[in-house]
């Protein structure tokens, strides 16, 4: 498989697998809300999209899945292509670092900037719920990086 296409596949698959693990963060965030609600963050995300006739939990899951897996996965793959000399997929430590930096970037742009702009809340609010999200993104990113390393190291999609 051509190298550029392979990196896009790496980005998509790593985002998909890491996204499944991120559902646990959503549950913890919901339980940290006042009052506790296991699907509170997902519902909040879904309700920001407006009433489209579907359950806000489903809308929130769809939005986060499309954003976190498809868009951010492809972006991660494109960055792998552009930065392969600095963060080669065969180097585990550099992929973990790249994923960590990616997770921080996504956290800064998403939960700390975009979500507050959509909901009218203050930017860069470091509430408990947002801090849980930050930790989740700082774990999600390195998981993506490790998965890219694993795909490249084991010779998948060559």
C-alpha positions in Angstrom: 0.0 0.0 0.0 1.3 3.5 -0.8 2.9 5.2 2.2 0.5 8.2 2.3 -2.6 6.0 2.1 -1.1 3.7 4.8 -0.6 6.7 7.2 -4.2 7.8 6.6 -5.4 4.3 7.5 -3.2 4.4 10.5 -4.7 7.7 11.6 -8.3 6.5 11.1 -7.9 3.1 12.8 -6.0 4.6 15.7 -8.7 7.2 16.2 -11.4 4.6 16.0 -9.8 2.3 18.6 -8.8 5.1 20.9 -12.3 6.6 20.6 -13.9 3.4 21.9 -11.7 3.7 25.0 -12.7 7.4 25.3 -16.3 6.4 26.1 -15.1 5.5 29.6 -14.0 9.2 30.0 -17.4 10.3 29.0 -19.0 8.2 31.7 -16.5 9.5 34.3 -17.2 13.1 33.2 -21.0 12.5 33.5 -20.6 11.1 36.9 -18.5 14.2 38.0 -21.4 16.5 36.9 -23.8 18.0 39.4 -26.2 16.1 39.5 -24.3 13.0 38.4 -25.5 11.7 35.0 -23.7 8.8 33.3 -24.4 10.3 29.8 -24.4 13.9 30.9 -21.5 15.1 28.7 -22.7 13.2 25.7 -26.2 14.6 26.2 -24.8 18.1 26.5 -22.9 17.7 23.3 -26.0 16.4 21.5 -28.2 19.2 22.8 -25.8 21.8 21.5 -26.5 20.5 18.0 -30.1 21.6 18.3 -33.3 19.5 18.2 -33.2 17.3 15.2 -35.7 14.8 16.4 -33.2 12.3 17.9 -32.2 11.6 21.4 -29.4 14.0 22.5 -27.3 11.0 23.7 -27.4 9.6 20.1 -26.7 12.9 18.5 -23.8 13.5 20.9 -22.3 10.1 20.2 -22.7 10.6 16.5 -21.1 14.0 16.6 -18.2 12.9 18.7 -17.7 9.8 16.6 -17.6 11.7 13.4 -15.4 14.4 14.8 -13.1 12.3 16.9 -12.7 9.4 14.5 -13.2 10.5 10.9 -12.1 14.2 11.0 -9.4 14.0 13.7 -8.3 10.5 12.5 -7.7 11.8 8.9 -6.0 14.9 10.3 -3.7 12.7 12.5 -2.9 10.7 9.4 -2.1 13.8 7.3 0.1 15.1 10.1 1.9 11.7 10.1 2.6 12.2 6.4 3.8 15.8 6.9 5.8 15.1 10.0 7.1 11.6 9.3 10.8 12.8 9.4 10.3 14.2 13.0 7.9 11.5 14.2 8.5 8.3 12.3 5.9 5.6 12.8 8.6 3.1 13.6 9.7 5.1 16.7 7.5 4.3 19.7 8.7 7.1 21.9 8.3 9.7 19.2 4.8 8.4 18.4 3.8 8.6 22.1 5.1 12.2 22.2 3.3 13.1 19.0 0.1 11.6 20.3 0.4 13.4 23.6 0.9 16.7 21.9 -2.0 15.9 19.5 -4.2 15.1 22.5 -3.4 18.4 24.2 -4.0 20.3 21.0 -7.4 18.7 20.5 -8.3 19.4 24.1 -7.4 23.1 23.8 -9.3 23.5 20.6 -12.3 21.4 21.4 -13.5 21.4 25.0 -11.7 24.6 26.0 -12.5 26.7 23.0 -15.1 25.4 20.5 -17.6 23.9 23.0 -17.7 27.1 25.2 -18.2 29.2 22.0 -21.1 27.1 21.0 -22.7 27.0 24.5 -21.9 30.6 25.6 -19.7 29.5 28.5 -16.3 31.1 29.3 -13.3 30.0 27.2 -10.6 27.9 28.9 -12.8 27.0 31.9 -10.8 24.5 34.0 -13.7 23.0 35.9 -13.5 19.4 37.1 -15.4 18.1 34.1 -13.0 19.9 31.7 -10.0 18.6 33.7 -11.3 15.1 33.3 -11.7 15.7 29.6 -8.1 17.1 29.5 -6.7 13.9 31.1 -8.8 11.8 28.8 -7.4 13.6 25.7 -3.9 13.3 27.1 -4.4 9.6 27.3 -6.3 9.3 24.0 -3.5 10.9 22.0 -0.7 8.6 23.2 -3.0 5.6 22.6 -3.3 6.8 19.0 0.4 7.3 18.8 1.1 3.8 20.2 -1.4 2.2 17.8 0.3 3.9 14.8 3.6 2.6 16.1 2.1 -0.9 16.5 0.6 -0.8 13.0 3.9 0.2 11.5 6.0 -2.1 13.6 4.0 -5.2 12.9 3.9 -4.4 9.2 0.1 -4.0 8.9 -1.2 -2.4 5.7 2.1 -2.6 3.8 
